[in-house]
């Protein structure tokens, strides 16, 4: 019998005694097998991006999400564990457009060398109607004079851009698994196209004179644009800004003038202000919408697709009630 040869240098392997019934040939194969690759270490800034990253990366990534379910990224205060996660990351996925106000300070503290990938790159972005917004940094309100509305994921067409940007970022960092990332992104993009068509049919069934509602902050303008509804709000594009009494009074008049039919709470916000508005406007709460965060795993919106589906269902039910 010819001597066994290794895969590395062709030299004969030493004779091996079978151990626990394992033949020498199988031991040789085990010794020459390559070690499994380490997963790509990915940090996502908040739960929506975390879900999209998981859809694209699958088993090939190790995912950390900074701002979790039902939490508000506008006012998030980073923890030491967040800096450690960024410090060891291979890729950091962020929304951009100044949505993550906590991020510059966190990046500096972490010393990360990972690329920061802004997923809104090449998305169809709306202007911020107020010309800027506040966020909290170390407990202090900081104004960002950005002309853009950062809530681009509320458009499924934009979410598909996010998915493509994620796949590219993963391919750039992990070439061997690029075919898997691209295949996952393609399949998920097709699923999102079907969901987009479903939401358009759902909203189209609502009478046009019953498509105006009220939400806590201006997070749904992309949903308005894509699906043909209108939302009034006491706050701008950030929950970090406070609505004045005069602003609330003006909003009550606008609700009556535009014949709004429902008021919605948001999963990331205290309902006190929106309940006050509903009471003064003579409207009932129409349910909870998911704006800047997913629900927990047992809730109605544990993934991006389920979030969009749940929002459309809640809106259609509230607007359709008489």
N, C-alpha and C positions, 0 to 999 in steps of 0.2 A: 504493500500500500504506500502510495507516495506521501511524503511528509506534508502536513498542513502548513499553509503559508499565510502570513498576515496580509491585510490590505494595505499596510503602510509601506513597508520596505521590501517585501518579498522574502524575508528570511524565514526559515522553518520555525514553527512554534515548538516550544518544549512539550514533551509528552505530558498530558494532564490525566490524572486519575479521575474517574467518574465520582462525583459527589452527590449523594442522595439520588442516585439514579440518572444523573445528567451526563450524557455522552460528551466526550472531548470536543466533537465538532460544534455542539451547541454552545459550549463554554467559549470556544474560539470566536464564534459569531458574536456573542454577547460582549466580549472584550473589545471587538473591533467596531461595534456600533457607535455612531456619533451621539453625543449628549444632546438632549432636546433643547431647542432654543428658548431663551428667556422671553416671556411676553413683553410686548411694548408697554412701557409705563406711561399712562395717559392721565392727565388731570383735566377735568371739565369744570368750568366755572360755576355752573348751576344745573339744576336737575333736567331741564329740557335738553340742553346740550349733552348731558351725561347719557340720556337715553339714546339720542341720535348716534353718539359715539359707540355705544354698545351694539346698536344695530349694524354698524359698519365693521366694527372690530371683532365682534364675536369672541371666540375662544383665544384669539391671538393677542388680546390686550389685557392689561391689569389696570382697572379703571378706578380713579378716585374722583368723587364729585364734591366740590367745596360747599356750595349752598344747596341744601337738601330739599326734600319734599315739603311743600306748604311753607317755605321760608322765603323771605323777601330779600333779593339781592341788592335792592336799592339802599338798604340800611344795614347790610350785613357787616359784622365786625369779625375780621379773621382771627383764627386761633393759632397757637404755635404749631399744632399738627398740620395746618394748612401750609405753613412755610416749609415744613419738612417734606411734605408731599411734592411741592413745587421744586424743591432742591434736588430730588431724585428723579424727576420726571424726564421722559424722552420727548414728549409733546404736550403742550398746554393749549387747550381749546377754549376760546373766549368768544363772546358775542361781538364785542367792540361797540363803537358809537357811544362810548362813555357809559355804557350800561352798568358795568362792574366798577363802581367808583372806588371800591376798596382795593382794586387790583394793583395800581402802581406802587403803593406802599408795601403790599405783600410781596410783589416781585423783587423789590429792592431788598427786603428782609431775607428772602429765601436764597439770594445769590444764584438763582437758577440760570443755567446756560441753554435750557430747552427753548425751541422756537415757540413764540406765542402766535397762534394762528387765529386771526379774526375771521369768523365764519360768515359775517355779513359782507365780505368782499365779493363784489359782482352781483349782490342781491339788489332787488328793486326797492330802493329806500325812499321813504316819505320824509318830508321836512317836519320838524317840530313846530307846531303852530305858535308856540310861545317863544320860540327862538332860543331855548335853552332849558335846563332843568337843574334841580338841586340833588345832591347826594350827601350822605354823611361819611365823614372821614375822621376817625378818632373822636366821634361824638360831636363834631362840628359840621354844620351845614356848609357845603362848598358848591358854588354855582358853576355849572358848565355851560358856556355860551355856544353849545353845539347846535347846528341847524337841523339835526337829524333825529327822527324818532327811532329808538333802538329796538322796539318790540317786533322786529321783522319776522320772527318765527310764527306770528299769528296769521301769516299767509303761507299756505302749504306750498305755493310756488317758490317762495323764498326758502322754506325748509328744505326743499330739494336742492337748492344751491348750497345750503349748509352741508348736506350729505355729500355732495360732490367735493366740497372743500375739505371735509374730513377725510374722505378716501384719498385725496391727493396728499394731505399731510401725513397720513399713515404710510402711503407708498414711498414718500420721500424719506421717511425715517426707517422703513423696514421693507426693503426691496423684495426679499424672498417671499413674503406673504402678500405682495401687491395684488396678484390675481384674485386672491380670496377677498381682499378689501373691495376691489372693483366689482366683483360679482355680487357681493352683499349690497353694495351701494346701488347697483342696477336693479336688483330685485326689490329692494326697499323703495326705491324711487317709483317703481311701477305700482307698488301698493299705495303709495301716497297719491299718485295720480287718480287711482280709483276712489280714494277717500275724498279728494278734492271734488270730484264729480258728484259724489253722494251728498256732500254738504251743500253744493250749489242747488241740487234738486230739493233738498230739505228746506232751504231758505226761500226758494222760488215758490213753494207752496203756501207761504205766508202772505196774506193780503198786503199790498204795498202801503196801505194807510195804517198798518199795525207793525211797523218795523223800526220803531224808535224806542230806545230804552235808556237806562241810567246805570253807570258803573262807577266804582270807587275812584279809579284813576284812569288816565287816557292811555290804556294799554291795548285797545282793540281797534285802532284806526286801520291797520292792515286787514283785519277781518271785515271791517266796514267796506273798504275799497274793493275787496275781492268778492264779497258775497251779498252786498246790497242792503245793509242795515245801517242804522245810525245810533251812536251812543253819545249821550251827554255825560259830563263828569265834573265833579267839584274840584278835582286836582288835575295837574298837568301830567306829563309822561313819567314823572317820578312820584312815588309815595312819600318821598322825603319832604315834599312841599306841603304846607298846610293851607287848607281852604279858609279864607276869612269869612266872617259873618255876612259881609256885603256880597261876596262871591256866591255863597250859598243862597242868599235871597234872590240874586240874579238868576241862579240856576233854577230855582223853583218857578220863576216866571217863564223861563225858557221851556221847562218841562210842560207847562200848561199851553204855551203858544204852539209847541210842536206836537202836542197830543201824545206824549210818551205814554206807553202802556204798561211798562214794567220796570222795576228797580232790581238790580242784581248785586249781591255781595260778591267779594273776591276771597279766594282761599288764603291769600297772603296777608289780608288786612283785617283789623278790628272792624266789626260791623256797626259800631255806634253811630258814626256819621251818616252812613248810608241808610240806617234805620230812621234817623232823624229826618233825612230828606224824604224818604218814603212816606213818613207820617205827615209831614207838612204838605206834601204834594197829593195826599189822598190815594196813594198807590200801595200795593202790597209787594213784599219781596218775591221775586220770581225764581229764586234759587241762587246757587253759587256758581260763579264762573271761575275757570282756572286761567289766570293771566300770566304770571311770571314764574310759576312753579307747578310741578306735577303734584298729584296727591301721593300719600303713602301707598305701599304695595296693596293694602286691602281696600283702598278707596276707588272711586269711579274713574280716576284719571292717572293710573300708574305709569303710563307711557305717553309719548307725544301723540301717537295716533288716537289713543283712547281719550286724551285731553281734548283734542279737536272734535272728536265724535261727541263727547259728553257736552261740550259747550254748545254745539249746534243743536243737540237734543233739548238742552235746557232753554235755549233761546226760542226754539220753535214752539215748545210747550207753553212758555210764558206769553209769547206774542200771539199765539193762537187762541189763548183762553179769553173768554168774554164774560 
